[in-house]
Amino acid sequence: MSIVMAFIMGGLICLVGQLIMDLTPYKVTPAHILVGFVTGGAILSALGFYGPLVKIGGAGATIPISGFGHNLAQGTLEAVQAKGLIGAFSGGVTAGAVGIAAAVIFGYVMAIIFNPRG
């Protein structure tokens, strides 16, 4: 059942992004959606609304880019409780370090393997 809920949750997040791009009168690009979803995930997490989505949808809520915003917000909140004000600057980066490192490493590897055409 958890696989089904993850699929539904991830699909709903993608559906929201697609509807925003298709139905808004402004030219909304995928870059706008990415930034909006990271920011939205962080805000929803800080307000306590994203945690229940993670409990219901599991990986369907944590894998999309909004889950990265949730991870940054939770890391910041935990670091602020443990370290004080300095945690506001270090917590998000510490919590997201694995994801950030993976993006950099895989991006570099793909740039070496494939030849871009311009």
FISE-581215 format. One line per 8 residues: number of its first residue (from 1); their letters; for each residue x negated, y negated, z of N, C-alpha, C. Coordinates in Angstrom, 2 decimals, padded with zeros to 5 digits. Example, Ala and Ser with C-alpha at 12.3 -4.5 7.8 and 13.67 -1.06 7.14 Angstrom:
2
1) AS) -013.19/005.69/007.80/-012.30/004.50/007.80/-013.20/003.30/007.80; -012.85/002.25/007.08/-013.67/001.06/007.14/-012.90/-000.03/007.87
END
This chain:
118
1) MSIVMAFI) -000.81/001.20/000.00/000.00/000.00/000.00/-000.86/-001.26/000.00; -002.03/-001.21/000.65/-002.87/-002.41/000.70/-003.40/-002.79/-000.68; -003.61/-001.79/-001.54/-004.07/-002.09/-002.90/-002.98/-002.84/-003.66; -001.75/-002.42/-003.47/-000.63/-003.09/-004.14/-000.50/-004.53/-003.65; -000.61/-004.73/-002.34/-000.50/-006.09/-001.78/-001.66/-006.98/-002.24; -002.86/-006.40/-002.34/-004.00/-007.17/-002.85/-003.76/-007.58/-004.29; -003.24/-006.67/-005.09/-002.95/-006.96/-006.49/-001.89/-008.05/-006.61; -000.84/-007.96/-005.80/000.23/-008.96/-005.84/-000.29/-010.33/-005.39
9) MGGLICLV) -001.06/-010.36/-004.30/-001.57/-011.62/-003.78/-002.52/-012.28/-004.78; -003.45/-011.51/-005.32/-004.37/-012.05/-006.32/-003.64/-012.53/-007.56; -002.63/-011.77/-007.97/-001.83/-012.16/-009.13/-001.06/-013.44/-008.89; -000.53/-013.61/-007.69/000.20/-014.84/-007.37/-000.71/-016.06/-007.37; -001.93/-015.89/-006.87/-002.89/-017.00/-006.87/-003.23/-017.38/-008.31; -003.45/-016.39/-009.16/-003.73/-016.66/-010.57/-002.53/-017.28/-011.26; -001.34/-016.83/-010.92/-000.11/-017.37/-011.50/000.03/-018.85/-011.17; -000.25/-019.22/-009.92/-000.16/-020.62/-009.52/-001.12/-021.47/-010.36
17) GQLIMDLT) -002.34/-021.01/-010.51/-003.31/-021.75/-011.32/-002.88/-021.89/-012.77; -002.36/-020.83/-013.34/-001.90/-020.87/-014.73/-000.70/-021.80/-014.90; 000.23/-021.75/-013.95/001.39/-022.64/-014.01/000.97/-024.11/-013.89; 000.00/-024.38/-013.04/-000.49/-025.76/-012.91/-001.07/-026.23/-014.24; -001.86/-025.38/-014.90/-002.46/-025.78/-016.18/-001.41/-025.94/-017.27; -000.39/-025.09/-017.27/000.59/-025.10/-018.35/001.70/-026.13/-018.17; 002.11/-026.40/-016.95/003.31/-027.19/-016.72/003.08/-028.63/-016.27; 001.87/-029.01/-015.98/001.63/-030.39/-015.57/001.45/-031.26/-016.81
25) PYKVTPAH) 001.91/-032.51/-016.74/001.80/-033.38/-017.91/000.37/-033.86/-018.17; -000.52/-033.70/-017.22/-001.91/-034.12/-017.38/-002.73/-032.97/-017.93; -003.88/-033.29/-018.51/-004.77/-032.25/-019.03/-005.55/-031.67/-017.86; -005.07/-030.57/-017.32/-005.72/-029.90/-016.20/-006.58/-028.78/-016.77; -007.88/-028.85/-016.51/-008.81/-027.86/-017.03/-009.09/-026.79/-015.98; -009.69/-025.67/-016.39/-010.08/-024.66/-015.40/-011.00/-025.22/-014.32; -011.83/-026.21/-014.66/-012.69/-026.81/-013.65/-011.87/-027.52/-012.57; -010.80/-028.19/-012.98/-009.91/-028.82/-012.00/-009.29/-027.77/-011.09
33) ILVGFVTG) -008.89/-026.66/-011.69/-008.26/-025.58/-010.91/-009.26/-025.01/-009.90; -010.50/-024.80/-010.31/-011.52/-024.25/-009.41/-011.74/-025.17/-008.21; -011.93/-026.45/-008.49/-012.16/-027.39/-007.39/-010.93/-027.50/-006.50; -009.76/-027.54/-007.12/-008.53/-027.63/-006.35/-008.29/-026.40/-005.48; -008.61/-025.22/-006.01/-008.39/-024.00/-005.24/-009.40/-023.86/-004.10; -010.65/-024.25/-004.31/-011.62/-024.21/-003.20/-011.18/-025.18/-002.11; -010.81/-026.39/-002.51/-010.36/-027.39/-001.54/-009.07/-026.94/-000.86; -008.13/-026.43/-001.65/-006.87/-025.96/-001.09/-007.06/-024.80/-000.13
41) GAILSALG) -007.95/-023.87/-000.48/-008.23/-022.74/000.41/-008.83/-023.20/001.73; -009.72/-024.20/001.65/-010.33/-024.72/002.87/-009.29/-025.44/003.73; -008.44/-026.24/003.10/-007.42/-026.98/003.86/-006.41/-026.01/004.47; -005.93/-025.05/003.68/-004.97/-024.08/004.22/-005.58/-023.25/005.34; -006.87/-022.95/005.23/-007.55/-022.20/006.27/-007.68/-023.02/007.55; -008.06/-024.28/007.40/-008.22/-025.15/008.57/-006.89/-025.37/009.29; -005.79/-025.37/008.52/-004.47/-025.54/009.12/-003.89/-024.24/009.66; -004.57/-023.12/009.39/-004.12/-021.83/009.90/-003.16/-021.08/009.00
49) FYGPLVKI) -002.99/-021.52/007.76/-002.06/-020.87/006.86/-002.70/-019.81/005.98; -004.02/-019.87/005.76/-004.66/-018.92/004.86/-004.97/-017.60/005.55; -005.19/-017.63/006.85/-005.46/-016.40/007.61/-004.36/-015.35/007.45; -003.08/-015.73/007.60/-002.02/-014.74/007.39/-001.98/-014.20/005.96; -002.34/-015.04/004.97/-002.41/-014.55/003.59/-003.48/-013.47/003.45; -004.60/-013.65/004.15/-005.68/-012.66/004.11/-005.23/-011.37/004.78; -004.47/-011.48/005.87/-003.98/-010.27/006.55/-002.99/-009.51/005.67; -002.17/-010.23/004.93/-001.19/-009.58/004.05/-001.85/-009.06/002.78
57) GGAGATIP) -002.63/-009.91/002.12/-003.16/-009.58/000.80/-004.56/-009.02/000.77; -005.28/-009.06/001.88/-006.64/-008.51/001.93/-007.54/-009.11/000.85; -008.14/-008.25/000.05/-009.07/-008.70/-000.98/-008.39/-009.56/-002.03; -007.09/-009.43/-002.20/-006.36/-010.26/-003.15/-006.36/-011.73/-002.75; -006.60/-012.00/-001.47/-006.67/-013.38/-000.99/-008.11/-013.84/-000.76; -009.03/-012.90/-000.52/-010.41/-013.31/-000.22/-011.30/-013.36/-001.46; -011.00/-012.59/-002.48/-011.85/-012.55/-003.67/-011.68/-013.77/-004.56; -010.46/-014.30/-004.79/-010.33/-015.49/-005.64/-011.07/-016.68/-005.05
65) ISGFGHNL) -011.22/-017.72/-005.83/-012.01/-018.89/-005.43/-011.40/-019.59/-004.21; -010.10/-019.46/-004.00/-009.50/-020.05/-002.79/-010.01/-019.33/-001.54; -010.37/-018.06/-001.67/-010.96/-017.33/-000.57/-012.34/-017.87/-000.20; -013.05/-018.41/-001.18/-014.34/-019.03/-000.89/-014.14/-020.28/-000.04; -013.12/-021.07/-000.35/-012.81/-022.23/000.47/-012.43/-021.83/001.88; -011.67/-020.74/002.00/-011.30/-020.20/003.31/-012.56/-019.79/004.08; -013.47/-019.12/003.40/-014.72/-018.69/004.03/-015.54/-019.89/004.51; -015.63/-020.92/003.70/-016.37/-022.12/004.09/-015.73/-022.78/005.32
73) AQGTLEAV) -014.42/-022.89/005.32/-013.74/-023.53/006.45/-013.89/-022.72/007.73; -013.73/-021.41/007.63/-013.86/-020.57/008.83/-015.28/-020.61/009.37; -016.28/-020.57/008.48/-017.66/-020.66/008.91/-017.96/-021.98/009.61; -017.39/-023.06/009.08/-017.58/-024.38/009.69/-016.92/-024.45/011.05; -015.70/-023.95/011.16/-015.01/-023.99/012.45/-015.73/-023.16/013.51; -016.21/-021.98/013.13/-016.94/-021.14/014.08/-018.26/-021.78/014.50; -018.97/-022.39/013.54/-020.25/-023.02/013.86/-020.07/-024.26/014.72; -019.00/-024.99/014.52/-018.74/-026.17/015.36/-018.48/-025.74/016.80
81) QAKGLIGA) -017.75/-024.64/016.98/-017.50/-024.15/018.33/-018.78/-023.66/018.99; -019.68/-023.06/018.22/-020.91/-022.51/018.79/-022.02/-023.54/018.95; -022.15/-024.45/017.95/-023.31/-025.35/017.93/-022.95/-026.83/018.08; -021.69/-027.15/018.07/-021.30/-028.55/018.16/-021.30/-029.21/016.79; -021.60/-030.50/016.77/-021.51/-031.29/015.54/-022.43/-030.77/014.43; -023.59/-030.28/014.78/-024.51/-029.77/013.74/-023.90/-028.58/013.00; -023.00/-027.87/013.63/-022.32/-026.75/012.99/-021.42/-027.19/011.85; -020.95/-028.45/011.89/-020.12/-028.96/010.80/-020.91/-029.04/009.50
89) FSGGVTAG) -022.21/-029.19/009.61/-023.05/-029.29/008.41/-023.64/-027.95/007.99; -023.83/-027.05/008.94/-024.50/-025.79/008.62/-023.56/-024.59/008.51; -022.40/-024.66/009.13/-021.52/-023.50/009.22/-020.99/-022.99/007.89; -020.52/-023.90/007.05/-019.97/-023.49/005.76/-021.01/-022.87/004.86; -022.19/-023.46/004.84/-023.26/-022.92/003.99/-023.72/-021.56/004.51; -023.81/-021.42/005.82/-024.21/-020.14/006.40/-023.19/-019.05/006.08; -021.90/-019.38/006.21/-020.85/-018.40/005.95/-020.77/-018.03/004.47; -021.05/-018.99/003.60/-020.96/-018.73/002.17/-022.28/-018.37/001.51
97) AVGIAAAV) -023.33/-018.15/002.31/-024.67/-017.93/001.75/-024.74/-016.73/000.82; -024.10/-015.65/001.18/-024.16/-014.44/000.36/-023.50/-014.69/-001.00; -022.33/-015.32/-001.00/-021.64/-015.61/-002.24/-022.40/-016.59/-003.11; -022.98/-017.61/-002.48/-023.76/-018.60/-003.23/-025.00/-017.96/-003.83; -025.71/-017.16/-003.03/-026.91/-016.48/-003.53/-026.57/-015.52/-004.67; -025.47/-014.78/-004.54/-025.07/-013.85/-005.59/-024.76/-014.60/-006.88; -024.08/-015.73/-006.79/-023.76/-016.52/-007.98/-025.02/-017.01/-008.67; -025.97/-017.49/-007.89/-027.23/-017.99/-008.47/-028.02/-016.85/-009.11
105) IFGYVMAI) -028.16/-015.74/-008.38/-028.96/-014.61/-008.89/-028.33/-014.01/-010.14; -027.02/-013.73/-010.11/-026.37/-013.12/-011.27/-026.34/-014.08/-012.45; -026.17/-015.38/-012.19/-026.23/-016.36/-013.27/-027.60/-016.39/-013.92; -028.64/-016.31/-013.11/-030.01/-016.30/-013.63/-030.27/-015.04/-014.45; -029.85/-013.89/-013.94/-030.04/-012.63/-014.64/-029.31/-012.65/-015.98; -028.08/-013.15/-016.00/-027.32/-013.21/-017.25/-027.97/-014.16/-018.24; -028.55/-015.26/-017.73/-029.24/-016.20/-018.61/-030.49/-015.57/-019.24; -031.13/-014.67/-018.52/-032.31/-013.98/-019.07/-031.89/-012.93/-020.08
113) IFNPRG) -030.84/-012.18/-019.77/-030.43/-011.06/-020.63/-029.81/-011.55/-021.94; -028.96/-012.55/-021.87/-028.22/-012.98/-023.05/-028.77/-014.29/-023.60; -028.71/-014.43/-024.91/-029.19/-015.63/-025.58/-027.98/-016.52/-025.92; -027.89/-017.68/-025.29/-026.73/-018.53/-025.57/-026.78/-019.09/-026.98; -025.61/-019.23/-027.57/-025.53/-019.81/-028.92/-024.88/-021.18/-028.79; -025.49/-022.15/-029.39/-024.97/-023.51/-029.24/-024.45/-024.13/-030.45
END
